[in-house]
Amino acid sequence: MNSRKTQVEDCKLVSLPKIHNRAGNITALENQKNIPFDVKRIYYLYDVPSNEGRGGHAHYELKQYLVAATGSFDVALNDGKNTKIITLNKPDMALLIVPGLWRELQNFSGGAICLVLASHEFDEKDYIRDFNNYREWKLSK
């Protein structure tokens, strides 16, 4: 996948399996089954004040699944030309984010937890942290 050519439409909401019984629900995630990549890193964001945002960067190669494990938040995606905002608020829904898209997480509800499953281990060289540099890279040929 050429990350310079990815668009916000390449990201999609994915319904995750939910097994329900009277004792509660469970959702299991497995590499290459209901996650379209091998997970190399898992982290979660929590205690984010409602007026603060997270993200504010793009990745050259990294793919991510974002899940609102509890609460809700918005994900603003930008491909250099178009912006799309997706609200995550169900623990059985994931947002697949492909490489080459700017992302910002906003509007966290009280107690929200954002679970992130990533295709790569942390590598600072995979980040673009300045939006102007991102647009220049994205729109170059």
DSSP file (Angstrom, degrees, kcal/mol; ACC not computed):
  #  RESIDUE AA STRUCTURE BP1 BP2  ACC     N-H-->O    O-->H-N    N-H-->O    O-->H-N    TCO  KAPPA ALPHA  PHI   PSI    X-CA   Y-CA   Z-CA
    1    1 A M              0   0    0      0, 0.0     2,-0.9     0, 0.0     5,-0.0   0.000 360.0 360.0 360.0 123.4    0.0    0.0    0.0
    2    2 A N    >>  -     0   0    0      1,-0.2     3,-1.8     2,-0.0     4,-0.5  -0.729 360.0-159.1 -82.5 108.2    1.5    3.3   -1.1
    3    3 A S  T 34 S+     0   0    0     -2,-0.9     3,-0.3     1,-0.3    -1,-0.2   0.689  87.3  65.3 -67.8 -18.0    0.8    5.5    2.0
    4    4 A R  T 34 S+     0   0    0      1,-0.2    -1,-0.3    -3,-0.0    -2,-0.0   0.768 106.5  44.3 -70.0 -23.1    1.1    8.7   -0.2
    5    5 A K  T <4 S+     0   0    0     -3,-1.8    -2,-0.2     2,-0.1    -1,-0.2   0.489  85.1 116.8-100.6  -4.8   -2.0    7.6   -2.0
    6    6 A T     <  -     0   0    0     -4,-0.5     2,-0.3    -3,-0.3    -3,-0.0  -0.305  46.4-161.0 -66.5 150.7   -4.2    6.5    0.9
    7    7 A Q    >   -     0   0    0     94,-0.1     3,-2.1    73,-0.1     4,-0.3  -0.847  34.8-104.4-128.5 163.5   -7.4    8.5    1.4
    8    8 A V  G >  S+     0   0    0     -2,-0.3     3,-1.5     1,-0.3    90,-0.1   0.815 118.7  65.3 -58.6 -29.3   -9.8    8.9    4.4
    9    9 A E  G 3  S+     0   0    0      1,-0.3    -1,-0.3     3,-0.0    -3,-0.0   0.684  87.7  69.4 -67.2 -16.4  -12.2    6.5    2.6
   10   10 A D  G <  S+     0   0    0     -3,-2.1     2,-0.3     2,-0.0    -1,-0.3   0.658  85.7  82.2 -75.6 -15.1   -9.6    3.7    3.0
   11   11 A C    <   -     0   0    0     -3,-1.5     2,-0.3    -4,-0.3    86,-0.2  -0.657  65.8-178.5 -86.3 146.4  -10.3    3.7    6.7
   12   12 A K  E     -A   96   0A   0     84,-1.1    84,-2.9    -2,-0.3     2,-0.4  -0.994  31.8-113.9-148.3 153.0  -13.3    1.8    7.8
   13   13 A L  E     -A   95   0A   0     -2,-0.3     2,-0.5    82,-0.2    82,-0.2  -0.694  33.9-158.7 -81.3 137.0  -15.4    0.8   10.8
   14   14 A V  E     -A   94   0A   0     80,-3.3    80,-2.6    -2,-0.4     2,-0.5  -0.975  13.5-133.6-123.2 127.5  -15.2   -2.9   11.6
   15   15 A S  E     -A   93   0A   0     -2,-0.5    78,-0.2    78,-0.2     3,-0.0  -0.684  25.4-149.2 -78.5 125.0  -17.8   -4.8   13.6
   16   16 A L        -     0   0    0     76,-3.2     2,-0.1    -2,-0.5    13,-0.1  -0.657  25.9 -94.4 -95.2 151.2  -16.0   -7.0   16.1
   17   17 A P        -     0   0    0      0, 0.0     2,-0.5     0, 0.0    11,-0.2  -0.401  39.2-164.7 -66.3 137.9  -17.4  -10.3   17.3
   18   18 A K        -     0   0    0      9,-0.1     2,-0.6    -2,-0.1     9,-0.2  -0.982   7.6-162.5-127.4 120.6  -19.4  -10.1   20.5
   19   19 A I  E     -E   26   0B   0      7,-2.9     7,-1.7    -2,-0.5     2,-0.4  -0.912  19.1-164.9-102.3 119.4  -20.3  -13.2   22.5
   20   20 A H  E     +E   25   0B   0     -2,-0.6     2,-0.3     5,-0.2     5,-0.2  -0.850  20.9 151.3-111.1 137.2  -23.1  -12.4   24.9
   21   21 A N  E >   -E   24   0B   0      3,-1.3     3,-2.4    -2,-0.4    -2,-0.0  -0.930  60.6 -90.6-146.9 175.8  -24.4  -14.2   27.9
   22   22 A R  T 3  S+     0   0    0     -2,-0.3     3,-0.1     1,-0.3    -2,-0.0   0.718 123.1  60.5 -64.5 -18.6  -26.1  -13.0   31.0
   23   23 A A  T 3  S-     0   0    0      1,-0.3    -1,-0.3     0, 0.0     2,-0.2   0.519 121.9 -84.1 -84.2  -5.0  -22.7  -12.7   32.8
   24   24 A G  E <   -E   21   0B   0     -3,-2.4    -3,-1.3     2,-0.0    -1,-0.3  -0.720  50.0 -63.5 130.1 179.7  -21.6  -10.1   30.3
   25   25 A N  E     -E   20   0B   0     -2,-0.2     2,-0.3    -5,-0.2    -5,-0.2  -0.682  33.4-165.5-105.4 156.1  -20.0   -9.8   26.8
   26   26 A I  E     -E   19   0B   0     -7,-1.7    -7,-2.9    -2,-0.3     2,-0.4  -0.996   3.3-167.4-140.4 139.7  -16.6  -10.8   25.5
   27   27 A T        -     0   0    0     -2,-0.3     2,-0.4    -9,-0.2    -9,-0.1  -0.996   9.1-162.3-125.7 124.7  -14.9   -9.8   22.3
   28   28 A A        -     0   0    0     -2,-0.4     2,-0.4   -11,-0.2    -2,-0.0  -0.895   1.8-160.5-109.1 136.7  -11.8  -11.7   21.1
   29   29 A L        -     0   0    0     -2,-0.4     2,-0.4   -13,-0.1    -2,-0.0  -0.954   9.0-174.6-118.8 134.8   -9.4  -10.3   18.6
   30   30 A E    >>> -     0   0    0     -2,-0.4     3,-1.8     8,-0.0     5,-1.3  -0.990  31.6-102.3-134.6 137.6   -6.9  -12.4   16.6
   31   31 A N  B 345S+f   35   0C   0     -2,-0.4     7,-0.2     1,-0.3     3,-0.0  -0.257 104.0   0.4 -53.7 135.9   -4.2  -11.6   14.2
   32   32 A Q  T 345S+     0   0    0      3,-1.5    -1,-0.3     5,-0.8     6,-0.1   0.502 124.8  72.6  61.4   6.8   -5.1  -12.1   10.5
   33   33 A K  T <45S-     0   0    0     -3,-1.8    -1,-0.2     2,-0.3    -2,-0.2   0.704 123.8  -8.6-108.1 -74.7   -8.6  -13.2   11.5
   34   34 A N  T  <5S+     0   0    0     -4,-1.1    -3,-0.1     1,-0.1    -2,-0.0   0.352 134.4  63.3-107.5   5.7  -10.6  -10.2   12.7
   35   35 A I  B   <S-f   31   0C   0     -5,-1.3    -3,-1.5     2,-0.1    -2,-0.3  -0.997  79.0-146.0-120.2 123.0   -7.5   -7.9   12.7
   36   36 A P  S    S+     0   0    0      0, 0.0     2,-0.3     0, 0.0    -5,-0.1   0.182  78.5  37.9 -81.2  22.8   -6.1   -7.6    9.1
   37   37 A F  S    S-     0   0    0     81,-0.0    -5,-0.8    26,-0.0     2,-0.5  -0.960  94.6 -90.1-155.7 166.6   -2.5   -7.4   10.3
   38   38 A D        -     0   0    0     -2,-0.3     2,-0.4    -7,-0.2    -8,-0.0  -0.760  43.6-126.5 -84.9 125.8   -0.3   -8.9   13.0
   39   39 A V        +     0   0    0     -2,-0.5    80,-0.2     1,-0.2     3,-0.1  -0.587  36.2 166.7 -75.7 125.3   -0.4   -6.8   16.2
   40   40 A K        +     0   0    0     78,-2.9     2,-0.3    -2,-0.4    79,-0.2   0.513  66.7  27.9-111.9 -13.4    3.1   -5.8   17.4
   41   41 A R  E     -B  118   0A   0     77,-1.5    77,-3.0    80,-0.1     2,-0.4  -0.987  57.8-170.4-153.2 138.2    2.1   -3.2   19.9
   42   42 A I  E     +B  117   0A   0     -2,-0.3     2,-0.3    75,-0.2    75,-0.2  -0.998  19.6 151.9-129.4 132.8   -0.9   -2.6   22.2
   43   43 A Y  E     -B  116   0A   0     73,-2.1    73,-3.3    -2,-0.4     2,-0.3  -0.963  24.0-146.9-149.8 168.0   -1.5    0.5   24.2
   44   44 A Y  E     -B  115   0A   0     -2,-0.3     2,-0.4    71,-0.2    71,-0.2  -0.997   7.3-141.2-143.0 148.3   -4.4    2.5   25.6
   45   45 A L  E     +B  114   0A   0     69,-2.4    69,-2.3    -2,-0.3     2,-0.3  -0.876  32.8 157.1-105.5 135.9   -5.2    6.1   26.3
   46   46 A Y  E     +B  113   0A   0     -2,-0.4    67,-0.1    67,-0.2    66,-0.0  -0.966  48.5  37.8-154.1 166.6   -7.1    7.1   29.4
   47   47 A D  S    S+     0   0    0     65,-0.5    -1,-0.1    -2,-0.3    66,-0.1   0.812  70.6 160.5  55.8  33.1   -7.8   10.0   31.8
   48   48 A V        -     0   0    0     64,-0.4    -1,-0.2    61,-0.2    64,-0.2  -0.758  43.6-120.2 -83.7 120.0   -7.7   12.3   28.8
   49   49 A P    >   -     0   0    0      0, 0.0     3,-2.2     0, 0.0    59,-0.3  -0.299  21.1-118.1 -58.7 144.8   -9.5   15.6   29.7
   50   50 A S  T 3  S+     0   0    0      1,-0.3    57,-0.4    57,-0.1    58,-0.3   0.739 113.7  51.6 -60.5 -24.0  -12.5   16.3   27.5
   51   51 A N  T 3  S+     0   0    0     56,-0.1    -1,-0.3    55,-0.1     2,-0.3   0.409  98.9  83.1 -93.5   3.2  -10.9   19.5   26.2
   52   52 A E    <   -     0   0    0     -3,-2.2    56,-0.5    56,-0.1     2,-0.3  -0.701  62.9-151.3-104.6 157.7   -7.6   17.8   25.2
   53   53 A G        -     0   0    0     -2,-0.3     2,-0.3    53,-0.1    53,-0.2  -0.835   3.1-157.4-122.2 163.3   -6.7   15.9   22.1
   54   54 A R  E     +G  105   0D   0     51,-2.2    51,-2.7    -2,-0.3     2,-0.6  -0.781  60.8  36.3-128.7 175.0   -4.3   13.1   21.3
   55   55 A G  E     +G  104   0D   0     -2,-0.3    49,-0.3    49,-0.2     3,-0.1  -0.714  44.9 166.0  83.7-123.1   -2.7   12.0   18.1
   56   56 A G  E     +     0   0D   0     47,-2.5     2,-0.3    -2,-0.6    48,-0.2   0.926  54.4  80.8  71.2  45.4   -1.8   14.9   15.9
   57   57 A H  E     -G  103   0D   0     46,-1.4    46,-2.4    44,-0.1    -1,-0.3  -0.965  63.2-134.3-163.3 173.8    0.5   12.9   13.6
   58   58 A A  E     -J  128   0E   0     70,-1.9    70,-2.2    -2,-0.3     2,-0.4  -0.881  16.1-135.5-131.8 166.1    0.6   10.5   10.7
   59   59 A H  E     -J  127   0E   0     42,-0.4    41,-3.2    -2,-0.3    42,-0.2  -0.964   6.3-150.2-124.8 143.4    2.5    7.3   10.0
   60   60 A Y  S    S-     0   0    0     66,-1.9   -57,-0.3    -2,-0.4    -1,-0.1   0.869  96.5  -1.4 -73.3 -38.9    4.4    6.2    6.9
   61   61 A E  S    S+     0   0    0     65,-0.3    66,-0.1    38,-0.1    -1,-0.0   0.653  97.6 112.3-127.1 -26.8    3.8    2.4    7.5
   62   62 A L        -     0   0    0     64,-0.2     2,-0.3    36,-0.1    -3,-0.2  -0.275  42.7-162.4 -65.8 134.3    1.8    1.8   10.7
   63   63 A K        -     0   0    0     35,-0.1    56,-2.2    36,-0.1     2,-0.3  -0.863  14.1-167.4-106.9 150.0   -1.7    0.4   10.6
   64   64 A Q  E     -CD  97 118A   0     33,-2.2    33,-3.0    -2,-0.3     2,-0.5  -0.983  23.8-152.7-140.0 150.1   -4.0    0.7   13.6
   65   65 A Y  E     -CD  96 117A   0     52,-2.2    52,-2.5    -2,-0.3     2,-0.4  -0.995  21.2-163.3-111.2 126.5   -7.2   -0.5   15.1
   66   66 A L  E     -CD  95 116A   0     29,-2.0    29,-2.4    -2,-0.5     2,-0.4  -0.947   8.8-178.2-111.5 134.4   -8.8    1.9   17.5
   67   67 A V  E     -CD  94 115A   0     48,-2.4    48,-3.0    -2,-0.4     2,-1.5  -0.996  30.3-135.0-132.2 133.9  -11.5    0.8   19.9
   68   68 A A  E     - D   0 114A   0     22,-0.6    46,-0.2    25,-0.5     3,-0.1  -0.724  25.4-177.4 -82.9  91.0  -13.5    2.8   22.4
   69   69 A A  E    S-     0   0A   0     44,-1.5     2,-0.3    -2,-1.5    -1,-0.2   0.850  73.8  -4.6 -61.6 -33.2  -13.1    0.2   25.2
   70   70 A T  E    S+ D   0 113A   0     43,-1.1    43,-2.4    -3,-0.2    -1,-0.2  -0.968 121.4   4.3-154.2 151.2  -15.3    2.5   27.3
   71   71 A G  S    S-     0   0    0     -2,-0.3     2,-0.3    41,-0.3    40,-0.1  -0.323  83.6 -82.1  73.1-155.9  -16.8    5.9   26.7
   72   72 A S        +     0   0    0     38,-0.1    37,-2.7    35,-0.1     2,-0.3  -0.971  38.0 167.7-149.0 160.8  -16.5    7.8   23.5
   73   73 A F  E     -H   88   0D   0     15,-1.8    15,-2.9    -2,-0.3     2,-0.3  -0.958  30.6-113.3-164.2 162.7  -14.2   10.0   21.4
   74   74 A D  E     -HI  87 106D   0     32,-3.0    32,-2.6    -2,-0.3     2,-0.5  -0.817  15.9-153.0-104.7 145.8  -13.9   11.3   17.9
   75   75 A V  E     -HI  86 105D   0     11,-2.9    11,-2.5    -2,-0.3     2,-0.6  -0.975   7.9-159.8-117.5 115.8  -11.2   10.5   15.4
   76   76 A A  E     -HI  85 104D   0     28,-3.2    28,-1.9    -2,-0.5     2,-0.4  -0.867  11.3-167.7 -96.8 120.0  -10.5   13.2   12.8
   77   77 A L  E     -HI  84 103D   0      7,-3.2     7,-2.4    -2,-0.6     2,-0.4  -0.860   5.8-175.1-109.3 141.6   -8.8   11.7    9.7
   78   78 A N  E     -HI  83 102D   0     24,-2.1    24,-2.6    -2,-0.4     5,-0.2  -0.999  18.3-172.5-139.4 133.9   -7.1   13.9    7.0
   79   79 A D        -     0   0    0      3,-2.0     4,-0.1    -2,-0.4    -1,-0.1   0.151  65.6 -89.2-109.2  18.2   -5.5   12.7    3.8
   80   80 A G  S    S+     0   0    0      2,-0.3     3,-0.1     1,-0.1    59,-0.1   0.113 123.9  34.6  96.4 -21.4   -4.1   16.1    2.8
   81   81 A K  S    S+     0   0    0      1,-0.3     2,-0.3     0, 0.0    -1,-0.1   0.605 115.2  42.8-127.4 -42.0   -7.3   17.1    0.9
   82   82 A N        -     0   0    0      2,-0.0    -3,-2.0     0, 0.0     2,-0.4  -0.829  59.3-154.8-117.3 150.0  -10.3   15.6    2.8
   83   83 A T  E     -H   78   0D   0     -2,-0.3     2,-0.4    -5,-0.2    -5,-0.2  -0.963   9.7-176.4-122.0 141.1  -11.3   15.3    6.4
   84   84 A K  E     -H   77   0D   0     -7,-2.4    -7,-3.2    -2,-0.4     2,-0.5  -0.999  10.8-154.5-136.4 133.4  -13.6   12.7    7.9
   85   85 A I  E     -H   76   0D   0     -2,-0.4     2,-0.4    -9,-0.2    -9,-0.2  -0.940  11.2-173.3-112.7 128.2  -14.7   12.5   11.6
   86   86 A I  E     -H   75   0D   0    -11,-2.5   -11,-2.9    -2,-0.5     2,-0.5  -0.976  14.5-144.7-121.8 129.8  -15.7    9.2   13.1
   87   87 A T  E     -H   74   0D   0     -2,-0.4     2,-0.5   -13,-0.2   -13,-0.2  -0.827  10.6-160.5 -94.0 126.8  -17.2    8.8   16.5
   88   88 A L  E     +H   73   0D   0    -15,-2.9   -15,-1.8    -2,-0.5   -21,-0.1  -0.933  33.6 138.7-105.8 127.1  -16.2    5.7   18.4
   89   89 A N        +     0   0    0     -2,-0.5   -18,-0.2   -17,-0.2    -1,-0.1   0.236  48.3  77.1-153.0  15.2  -18.5    4.7   21.3
   90   90 A K    >   -     0   0    0      3,-0.2     3,-1.5   -20,-0.1   -22,-0.6  -0.998  63.5-144.6-133.4 130.9  -19.0    0.9   21.2
   91   91 A P  T 3  S+     0   0    0      0, 0.0   -22,-0.1     0, 0.0    -1,-0.1   0.575 100.4  59.9 -72.1  -6.4  -16.5   -1.6   22.4
   92   92 A D  T 3  S+     0   0    0    -24,-0.1   -76,-3.2   -74,-0.0     2,-0.4   0.115  94.8  76.9-105.8  21.9  -17.5   -4.0   19.7
   93   93 A M  E <   -A   15   0A   0     -3,-1.5   -25,-0.5   -78,-0.2     2,-0.3  -0.994  59.5-169.8-128.7 137.6  -16.5   -1.6   16.9
   94   94 A A  E     -AC  14  67A   0    -80,-2.6   -80,-3.3    -2,-0.4     2,-0.6  -0.922  17.1-138.7-122.7 151.1  -13.0   -0.8   15.7
   95   95 A L  E     -AC  13  66A   0    -29,-2.4   -29,-2.0    -2,-0.3     2,-0.6  -0.954  15.7-148.1-107.4 118.8  -11.7    1.8   13.3
   96   96 A L  E     -AC  12  65A   0    -84,-2.9   -84,-1.1    -2,-0.6     2,-0.5  -0.783  13.9-166.4 -84.9 120.2   -9.1    0.6   10.9
   97   97 A I  E     - C   0  64A   0    -33,-3.0   -33,-2.2    -2,-0.6   -86,-0.1  -0.948   6.7-152.4-110.1 122.5   -6.6    3.4   10.2
   98   98 A V    >   -     0   0    0     -2,-0.5     3,-0.6   -35,-0.2   -39,-0.2  -0.433  30.8 -84.6 -87.0 164.6   -4.3    2.8    7.2
   99   99 A P  T 3  S+     0   0    0      0, 0.0   -39,-0.2     0, 0.0    -1,-0.2  -0.230 105.3  41.4 -64.5 157.8   -0.8    4.4    6.8
  100  100 A G  T 3  S+     0   0    0    -41,-3.2     2,-0.4     1,-0.2   -40,-0.1   0.604  84.5 116.0  85.0  13.1   -0.4    7.9    5.4
  101  101 A L    <   -     0   0    0     -3,-0.6   -42,-0.4   -42,-0.2     2,-0.3  -0.944  62.5-128.5-118.7 137.0   -3.3    9.6    7.2
  102  102 A W  E     - I   0  78D   0    -24,-2.6   -24,-2.1    -2,-0.4     2,-0.4  -0.621  32.6-168.0 -75.2 136.5   -3.2   12.4    9.7
  103  103 A R  E     -GI  57  77D   0    -46,-2.4   -47,-2.5    -2,-0.3   -46,-1.4  -0.988  16.9-179.7-134.2 141.7   -5.2   11.6   12.8
  104  104 A E  E     -GI  55  76D   0    -28,-1.9   -28,-3.2    -2,-0.4     2,-0.5  -0.997  16.5-148.8-135.9 132.4   -6.4   13.5   15.8
  105  105 A L  E     +GI  54  75D   0    -51,-2.7   -51,-2.2    -2,-0.4     2,-0.3  -0.886  31.8 161.9-102.7 130.3   -8.4   12.1   18.7
  106  106 A Q  E     + I   0  74D   0    -32,-2.6   -32,-3.0    -2,-0.5   -53,-0.1  -0.846  37.9  38.6-141.1 169.6  -10.8   14.6   20.2
  107  107 A N        -     0   0    0    -57,-0.4     2,-0.2    -2,-0.3    -1,-0.2   0.873  64.4-169.2  56.1  48.3  -13.9   15.0   22.4
  108  108 A F        -     0   0    0    -56,-0.5   -35,-0.2   -59,-0.3    -1,-0.2  -0.509  14.5-135.0 -68.8 131.1  -13.1   12.3   25.0
  109  109 A S    >   -     0   0    0    -37,-2.7     3,-2.0    -2,-0.2   -61,-0.2  -0.429  41.1 -76.9 -77.0 162.2  -16.0   11.6   27.3
  110  110 A G  T 3  S+     0   0    0      1,-0.3    -1,-0.1    -2,-0.1   -38,-0.1  -0.397 120.0  11.7 -59.3 131.8  -15.3   11.2   31.0
  111  111 A G  T 3  S+     0   0    0      1,-0.2    -1,-0.3   -63,-0.1     2,-0.0   0.539  89.9 158.7  78.3   7.3  -13.8    7.8   31.7
  112  112 A A    <   -     0   0    0     -3,-2.0   -65,-0.5   -64,-0.2     2,-0.4  -0.347  23.6-163.8 -66.0 142.8  -13.1    7.0   28.0
  113  113 A I  E     -BD  46  70A   0    -43,-2.4   -44,-1.5   -67,-0.1   -43,-1.1  -0.991   4.2-158.7-128.0 122.9  -10.5    4.4   27.2
  114  114 A C  E     -BD  45  68A   0    -69,-2.3   -69,-2.4    -2,-0.4     2,-0.5  -0.903   8.6-158.2-102.4 113.1   -9.1    4.2   23.7
  115  115 A L  E     -BD  44  67A   0    -48,-3.0   -48,-2.4    -2,-0.7     2,-0.5  -0.791   8.8-163.5 -91.1 129.8   -7.5    0.8   23.0
  116  116 A V  E     -BD  43  66A   0    -73,-3.3   -73,-2.1    -2,-0.5     2,-0.5  -0.967  11.2-169.4-121.6 125.5   -5.0    0.9   20.1
  117  117 A L  E     -BD  42  65A   0    -52,-2.5   -52,-2.2    -2,-0.5     2,-0.3  -0.965  18.8-165.2-109.6 123.1   -3.7   -2.2   18.3
  118  118 A A  E     -BD  41  64A   0    -77,-3.0   -78,-2.9    -2,-0.5   -77,-1.5  -0.851  27.2-142.2-119.8 147.1   -0.7   -1.4   16.1
  119  119 A S  S    S+     0   0    0    -56,-2.2     2,-0.3    -2,-0.3   -81,-0.1   0.607  86.2  39.0 -79.7 -13.3    1.0   -3.2   13.3
  120  120 A H  S    S-     0   0    0    -57,-0.3   -80,-0.1   -79,-0.1     3,-0.1  -0.938  84.0-108.2-135.1 155.5    4.5   -2.1   14.3
  121  121 A E        -     0   0    0     -2,-0.3   -80,-0.1     1,-0.2    -2,-0.1  -0.363  64.4 -68.7 -70.1 163.9    6.5   -1.5   17.4
  122  122 A F        +     0   0    0     -2,-0.1     2,-0.3    -4,-0.0    -1,-0.2  -0.330  60.4 166.8 -59.1 132.1    7.2    2.1   18.3
  123  123 A D    >   -     0   0    0     -3,-0.1     3,-2.4     1,-0.1     4,-0.3  -0.837  28.1-156.0-149.5 108.0    9.6    3.7   15.8
  124  124 A E  G >  S+     0   0    0     -2,-0.3     3,-1.6     1,-0.3    -1,-0.1   0.790  93.2  66.5 -56.5 -29.1    9.9    7.5   15.9
  125  125 A K  G 3  S+     0   0    0      1,-0.3    -1,-0.3    -3,-0.1   -65,-0.0   0.672  92.8  61.6 -67.6 -15.7   11.1    7.5   12.2
  126  126 A D  G <  S+     0   0    0     -3,-2.4   -66,-1.9   -67,-0.1     2,-0.3   0.525  90.8  91.0 -85.7  -6.0    7.6    6.3   11.2
  127  127 A Y  E <   -J   59   0E   0     -3,-1.6     2,-0.5    -4,-0.3   -68,-0.2  -0.663  54.0-165.1 -95.4 144.3    6.0    9.5   12.5
  128  128 A I  E     +J   58   0E   0    -70,-2.2   -70,-1.9    -2,-0.3    -3,-0.0  -0.983  16.2 174.2-117.5 113.9    5.2   12.7   10.8
  129  129 A R        +     0   0    0     -2,-0.5     2,-0.5   -72,-0.2    -1,-0.1   0.464  54.3  72.4-106.2  -2.7    4.5   15.1   13.6
  130  130 A D     >  -     0   0    0      1,-0.1     4,-2.4   -72,-0.0     5,-0.1  -0.965  66.9-149.9-116.3 124.2    4.1   18.5   11.8
  131  131 A F  H  > S+     0   0    0     -2,-0.5     4,-2.8     1,-0.2     5,-0.2   0.867  97.6  52.6 -63.3 -37.6    0.9   18.9    9.7
  132  132 A N  H  > S+     0   0    0      2,-0.2     4,-2.2     1,-0.2    -1,-0.2   0.915 111.2  47.0 -64.5 -41.5    2.6   21.2    7.1
  133  133 A N  H  > S+     0   0    0      2,-0.2     4,-2.5     1,-0.2    -2,-0.2   0.890 111.7  52.9 -63.4 -38.9    5.3   18.7    6.6
  134  134 A Y  H  X S+     0   0    0     -4,-2.4     4,-3.4     2,-0.2     5,-0.2   0.953 109.5  46.6 -60.7 -51.2    2.7   16.0    6.3
  135  135 A R  H  X S+     0   0    0     -4,-2.8     4,-2.5     1,-0.2    -2,-0.2   0.903 112.4  50.8 -60.1 -41.6    0.7   17.9    3.6
  136  136 A E  H  X S+     0   0    0     -4,-2.2     4,-0.6    -5,-0.2    -1,-0.2   0.933 115.3  42.4 -61.4 -45.7    3.9   18.6    1.7
  137  137 A W  H >< S+     0   0    0     -4,-2.5     3,-0.7     1,-0.2    -2,-0.2   0.926 115.8  49.1 -64.7 -46.1    4.9   14.9    1.8
  138  138 A K  H 3< S+     0   0    0     -4,-3.4    -2,-0.2     1,-0.2    -1,-0.2   0.867 114.3  43.6 -65.3 -38.0    1.3   13.7    1.0
  139  139 A L  H 3< S+     0   0    0     -4,-2.5    -1,-0.2    -5,-0.2    -2,-0.2   0.493  95.0  96.2 -90.7  -2.8    0.8   15.9   -1.9
  140  140 A S    <<        0   0    0     -3,-0.7    -3,-0.0    -4,-0.6    -4,-0.0  -0.463 360.0 360.0 -81.2 160.6    4.2   15.4   -3.5
  141  141 A K              0   0    0     -2,-0.1    -1,-0.1     0, 0.0    -4,-0.1   0.430 360.0 360.0-101.1 360.0    4.7   12.8   -6.2
